[in-house]
């Protein structure tokens, strides 16, 4: 009896997942762009509806991102508000606030510091966000903490460190508390020039004169 030739082996069939393998599309979004879009949506909603009246669902819809994406970037509304405040202050705090050494003319350094501070005040979201913090703080004290940590504390600490350097170099009278000096200097600037803007009333003083008199108060008895 004639034997049949052996049957050739069947070609190997790849597993289903291997047969369907294609280059995977990278669906990840640009993180920085997504974060900025979320912050911008949140800032608009916070200023329009207040902190309590803004929900994370509304932010996700306005961004627009999925709720999962929103919570991956910001675990809660307080974290999101903190990021909005941090961004508002960043134009002032990201660059060195003031020199850490006592070099140069102190009057010129302090003028430049105030110049940067007043540019910060003039940004369109700074005063509205402060008004929001003041209005919501009795119910949500974490807002004040976020505002303080993001900008006010670094602003005072940077100025105090510079004044401490002047004292250490003998360019300011010894025995003065640089932290208190910094707070008093900012008070002498903000009372005539900043708080009227917050309250929506005209500034009644000449800005240059107010700045020079505040600097005089710091540099007295050099």
DAGIVEN-V356191 format. One record per residue. RES is the residue in one letter. PHI is phi in degrees with one decimal (* if undefined). PSI is psi in degrees with one decimal (NA if undefined). OMEGA is omega as a letter, one per 40 degrees, with the letter a starting at -180 (NA if undefined). Layout:
{{RES,PHI,PSI,OMEGA} {RES,PHI,PSI,OMEGA}}
This chain:
{{X,*,135.3,a} {X,-75.9,127.4,i} {X,-81.9,143.9,i} {X,-78.7,147.6,i} {X,-64.8,148.4,a} {X,-61.3,141.2,i} {X,-71.7,127.2,i} {X,-64.4,145.4,a} {X,-63.4,143.5,i} {X,-66.2,143.1,i} {X,-61.3,144.3,a} {X,-64.3,132.3,i} {X,-97.1,120.5,a} {X,-64.5,152.8,i} {X,-59.6,153.2,a} {X,-52.9,-42.2,a} {X,-67.7,-33.4,i} {X,-71.2,-38.8,a} {X,-62.8,-31.7,a} {X,-93.6,3.9,a} {X,-65.4,127.7,i} {X,-133.3,160.4,i} {X,-55.8,126.6,a} {X,-77.9,136.0,i} {X,-75.8,132.2,i} {X,-81.5,106.3,a} {X,-92.9,5.0,a} {X,-69.2,137.2,i} {X,-86.3,160.1,i} {X,-64.7,116.9,a} {X,-62.3,-46.7,a} {X,-63.6,-38.1,i} {X,-66.9,-40.4,i} {X,-65.1,-44.6,a} {X,-60.8,-44.7,a} {X,-63.7,-39.0,a} {X,-66.8,-39.5,i} {X,-64.0,-45.5,a} {X,-60.5,-44.0,a} {X,-62.2,-43.1,i} {X,-64.3,-42.9,a} {X,-64.6,-43.3,i} {X,-58.2,-46.2,i} {X,-61.2,-43.4,a} {X,-69.9,-41.6,i} {X,-58.8,-44.5,a} {X,-71.5,-29.0,a} {X,-83.5,-42.9,a} {X,-112.3,-5.9,a} {X,83.7,170.7,a} {X,-69.6,-49.5,a} {X,-64.0,-36.4,a} {X,-80.5,-2.4,i} {X,-101.5,123.8,i} {X,-103.9,156.3,i} {X,-64.2,-33.7,i} {X,-60.8,-42.0,i} {X,-66.0,-38.2,i} {X,-64.1,-44.4,i} {X,-60.3,-41.5,i} {X,-67.9,-36.8,a} {X,-77.9,-23.6,a} {X,-63.2,-44.5,e} {X,-89.2,136.5,i} {X,-141.8,165.1,i} {X,-71.4,157.7,i} {X,-63.5,-33.8,i} {X,-61.8,-45.3,i} {X,-62.4,-42.6,i} {X,-58.0,-47.4,a} {X,-73.9,-21.8,i} {X,-67.2,-33.9,a} {X,-86.8,-38.1,a} {X,-137.2,108.3,a} {X,-63.0,-23.1,a} {X,-158.6,173.4,a} {X,-66.8,-35.5,i} {X,-63.2,-39.2,i} {X,-63.8,-39.8,a} {X,-66.6,-43.3,i} {X,-63.9,-40.5,i} {X,-58.9,-38.6,i} {X,-67.3,-36.9,i} {X,-64.7,-44.0,i} {X,-65.4,-43.3,i} {X,-59.5,-41.6,i} {X,-65.3,-40.0,i} {X,-62.0,-36.9,i} {X,-82.1,-19.4,a} {X,-59.4,-30.5,a} {X,-66.2,-21.2,i} {X,-97.9,-38.2,a} {X,-95.1,-17.9,a} {X,-67.9,-43.7,i} {X,-79.6,159.9,i} {X,-53.2,127.9,a} {X,-68.4,-40.3,a} {X,-161.6,152.8,a} {X,-57.5,148.0,i} {X,-91.2,-11.0,i} {X,-105.1,164.2,a} {X,-92.3,25.9,a} {X,-76.2,157.4,i} {X,81.7,-177.5,a} {X,-82.6,116.8,a} {X,-57.3,-36.7,a} {X,-63.7,-42.6,i} {X,-66.1,-39.3,i} {X,-63.0,-44.9,a} {X,-68.9,-36.1,i} {X,-61.0,-44.6,a} {X,-63.9,-38.1,i} {X,-61.1,-47.4,i} {X,-65.1,-36.9,i} {X,-59.6,-44.3,i} {X,-66.3,-36.4,i} {X,-65.9,-43.2,a} {X,-69.9,-31.5,i} {X,-63.2,-39.1,i} {X,-61.8,-46.5,i} {X,-58.9,-32.9,a} {X,-76.8,-10.8,i} {X,-63.7,142.2,a} {X,-65.7,-21.9,a} {X,-99.0,-8.5,a} {X,-69.5,-54.6,a} {X,-67.9,-43.2,i} {X,-58.3,-38.0,i} {X,-68.2,-37.2,i} {X,-64.4,-42.9,i} {X,-58.9,-39.9,i} {X,-63.5,-44.7,i} {X,-59.2,-46.0,a} {X,-62.0,-42.2,a} {X,-69.0,-36.7,a} {X,-95.6,-12.4,a} {X,-58.9,-37.4,i} {X,-58.2,-34.0,i} {X,-92.2,-27.2,a} {X,-131.6,75.6,a} {X,-61.5,-19.3,i} {X,-64.0,-21.7,i} {X,-67.6,-43.6,i} {X,-63.1,-39.6,i} {X,-63.2,-40.3,i} {X,-65.3,-42.5,a} {X,-63.8,-43.3,a} {X,-65.3,-45.8,a} {X,-69.2,-34.4,a} {X,-74.1,-33.8,a} {X,-143.6,-46.2,a} {X,-64.1,-44.6,i} {X,-64.2,-48.5,i} {X,-61.0,-35.7,a} {X,-63.2,-44.3,a} {X,-71.0,-42.1,a} {X,-64.2,-41.1,i} {X,-62.3,-44.8,i} {X,-64.9,-42.7,i} {X,-62.2,-38.3,i} {X,-64.8,-39.0,i} {X,-65.8,-43.8,i} {X,-65.0,-36.2,i} {X,-63.8,-37.7,i} {X,-64.5,-39.5,i} {X,-62.8,-40.6,i} {X,-65.0,-44.7,a} {X,-62.3,-31.7,i} {X,-85.5,2.1,a} {X,75.1,17.2,a} {X,-94.2,-8.4,i} {X,-131.3,153.4,a} {X,-60.5,133.2,i} {X,-68.8,159.8,i} {X,90.4,-1.6,i} {X,-94.4,147.5,a} {X,-86.3,111.0,a} {X,-64.2,-31.0,i} {X,-66.5,-43.2,i} {X,-67.4,-40.5,i} {X,-59.4,-42.4,i} {X,-62.9,-45.6,a} {X,-63.2,-41.2,a} {X,-68.4,-37.3,i} {X,-63.7,-46.2,i} {X,-63.9,-36.3,i} {X,-63.2,-40.0,i} {X,-67.4,-24.0,i} {X,-85.9,-47.2,a} {X,-75.0,-33.4,a} {X,-60.2,-48.2,i} {X,-82.5,-25.0,a} {X,-112.5,-27.4,a} {X,-103.3,-49.1,a} {X,-63.7,-33.4,i} {X,-58.0,-38.1,i} {X,-64.7,-41.3,i} {X,-61.3,-39.8,a} {X,-83.4,-7.1,i} {X,75.5,29.0,i} {X,-116.9,157.9,a} {X,-63.1,146.0,i} {X,-76.6,124.4,a} {X,-96.5,1.2,a} {X,-122.9,153.5,i} {X,-72.2,125.7,a} {X,-63.5,-45.0,a} {X,-62.8,-41.9,i} {X,-64.1,-43.2,a} {X,-62.5,-40.6,a} {X,-65.7,-44.9,a} {X,-64.2,-39.2,i} {X,-68.7,-35.2,i} {X,-66.0,-40.5,i} {X,-65.6,-39.9,i} {X,-55.1,-41.7,a} {X,-62.9,-33.8,i} {X,-77.4,-41.1,a} {X,-89.9,5.6,a} {X,-60.6,145.9,i} {X,57.4,41.4,i} {X,-66.4,NA,NA}}
